[in-house]
Amino acid sequence: MLRQKWWKIYCVAALIYTCIAGFLGRVPALPIINETVRNLYFHVGMWFGMMILFIVSVIYSIKYLRTNNHVFDIYAVEYAKGGIVFGCLGVITGSIWARFTWGAFWSNDPKQLGATIALLIYFAYLVLRNSMTDMDKRARIGAVYNIFAFAMLFPTIWIIPRMVESLHPGGMGNPALDTNDIDKRMRIVFWPGAVPGWTLLGVWITTLRIRLQLVSEKKQTSSEPAKKNFSHA
């Protein structure tokens, strides 16, 4: 039992550790961002979680296209939904961070715009799926679009915003992760605490949603023969 739940225990412990360090721990005195550097544990940690959930989602979409196993489609869409949630949380925490460092929640910064475009592409993935009633067609087209949406993450978030001037910490480099932005005190919280903590929380929520979806479909499948027998009677 403990072997199956160890990652859930680690998730809770990592998030408690992250939140305590985020609000009470010591951080380096940096110009402009000052104490707001604490948001690194939340904003950037959630973005790492988002990327990992999207990676898992696209892997399951590829598996579906190779096998036509409907279960893989369920995994793909639920992990994509989890990634979207963490992406939205990342935008919200980033906007709060921007308010205290740039003076406004939204300033049309290239990285803000790129993140929003990436999320809109994923929202379109959900809209596209909901527009189709045929299960096989929805799964096939959804899987192809999911691969496209994942590919678009790289130009919208990682490539184009770094090719232009940006107010974002790190500007033309890796934002808020080099030695000029954080020190060892923050690294021992960020890497073992924030990144796995938020990621495992996303996996935890997603696996619960997958189980509910599988149970729901199992009930629907078992009820269909009963309805047919009742209609014949």
N, C-alpha and C positions, 0 to 999 in steps of 0.2 A: 504493500500500500504506500509506504513512504517513498519507494522508488518511483512510483507513478506521480506523486505529488511534490517531489522535491523542487521542481521548477516553479510551481505555484508559490511555495514557501519562499523561494529565492526572489520571486517577483515582488511579493509583499515586503520582504526585508529590504530589497533594493530601493523600492519607492519610498519607504519610510526613511531610509538613509539619505536618499536624494532630497526629500522635502526638508528634513531637519538641516542638512548641510546647505540647502538652497536658501533657507530663511535665517539660519543662525550661524553657519560656518563662516570662516574667514576667507576673504577673497582679495586678490591683488588690487591695489589702487591704480586704476587706469584712467587716462584722460578721456573726456567726453562721456564714455559709458558708465564710469564710476561704479556704484553699487548695482546698477542694472545688469552687470555681467553675470549675476546670479541666474538670470533668465536663460543662460546657456544650458543649464540642467534641464530646463523644461522645453524651450523652443527648439533647440538643436537636437535634444534627446528624442523629442516627438518626431522630428523629421527623419531621424535614423530609423525609428520604428515604422514610419510611413513607407520608407524605401524598402525595408525588409519585407513588409506585408505585400507590397506591390510585386516584389521579386517572386515571392511564394505564389501569388495569384497568377502571374504569367507562366510560371512553371506548370501549374495545374491546367492552364488553358492549352499549353502545348501537349500535355499528356492527354487531354480530351481529344484533340485533333488526331492524335496517333492511335487512340483506342476506342473512341466514341463511348466511353464509360461516363454515364450521366453523373455519377458521384463526383468525378473530377470537375465537372462544370459547376456543381454546387460549391465545392471548395474554392474554385477560382473566383466566383462572384462574391462569396462571403469575405474572402481575404481582400478583394478589391474594395469592398465596402469598409472594411476595417482601415485600410490605407487611406481612404477618402476622409474618414473621421479624424484620423491623426493628422492628415494634411490640413484640414480645416482648423484643428487645434493649433497647428504650427503657424498658420496665417494669423490667427487671433493673438497668440502669444507674441508673434513677431510684430504685430501692429501695436500692441501695448508697449513693447520694447522701443519701437520707433517713436512713440509719443514722448517718451522721456529722454530720448537721445537726439532725435531729429526735429522734435517740436510738433509733430503731427502724426496721427494714426496712419495716414496714407499720404504718400508723396510721389506716387507714380515711379518709384524706384524700379529699375530693371528687374531686380530679383523679386520684388513684390508682384510685378506684372507677370513675370514668368511663372511664378508659383500659382497665381490665379488662373492663368491659361491652362496649366497642366491639370489643375483640379477640374476646370470646366470640361476638359476633354474626358476625364473620368466620369463626370456627371453625365455626359452625353452617352457614355457606355451603359449606364443604368437606364437612361431614357430609351436607348435603342433596344435593349433587352425587353423592357416593359411594353414596347410597341408591337411585339410579335407574340402570337398565341401558340404557334407550333413549337413544341418543346425542342425538337431536334434542330430545327432551323434557328431558333433563338440561341441554342448552345453553340452551334457552329459559327454563326455570324458574330456572336458575342465573343467567342474565343479569338477569332481573327482580329476583331476590333481591340480586344484587350492587349494583344501583342503590339498593335499600332500605338495604343495609348501609352504603354510602357516605353516604347521606343521614343516617344515624344517627350518623355521626362528629361532626357539628356540635353536636347537643344534648349528647352524652355527653362530648365532649372540650373543645369551645370555648365552649359557651353556659352550660349548667347549672352546671359547676364554678366559673364566674366570677360566678355570681349568689349564691354563698354564701361564708362565710368559709373560707379555706384557708391552710394552712401553706406552700404552694408559693410560691417566690420570685415576687414581683410581685402576689401575692394577687388583687386585683380588676383588674389590668391585664395587659399582655403580659409573661409570666414570663421573667425573666432576659435580656431584650433591650433594655431602656431604658437611658438614660445612668446611672442609679443602680446598675445591676448590672454592666455591662461598659464598658470604655473602648476607645480606638482600638487599643490593643495587641491586644485580643482580637477586635475586629471584623475586623482584617486577616487573622486566622486563621480566624474562624468563617465569614464569607461566601465568600471565594474558596477556602477549604480544606475545612472540615468539611462544609458543606452539599453542595457539588457532589461532594466525595469520597465520602461515604457514599451519596449518591443514585446516582452512576455505578457504584459497586460493586454496588448492588442491581440496576441495569439490566444490568450485565455478567453477573451470576449468572443473572438471569431469561432473558436472551437465549440463554444456553447451555442452559438447561432447555427453552426453546421449540424450539431446534434439535434437541435429543434427542427431544422429543416428536414433532416432525414426521417425523424419520427413523424413529422407531418405528412411527408410523401408516402411513408409506409402505411399510415392510417388511410390515406386516400386510395392507395392501391388495394388495400384489404376491403374497403367499403364498396368498391366498384363491382366485384363479383356478387356481393350481397344484393346490390341494387338490381343487377341483371336477373338474379334468381327471383327476386320479389316481383319484377315486372312480368316474367314468364308465368309466375303463379297467378 
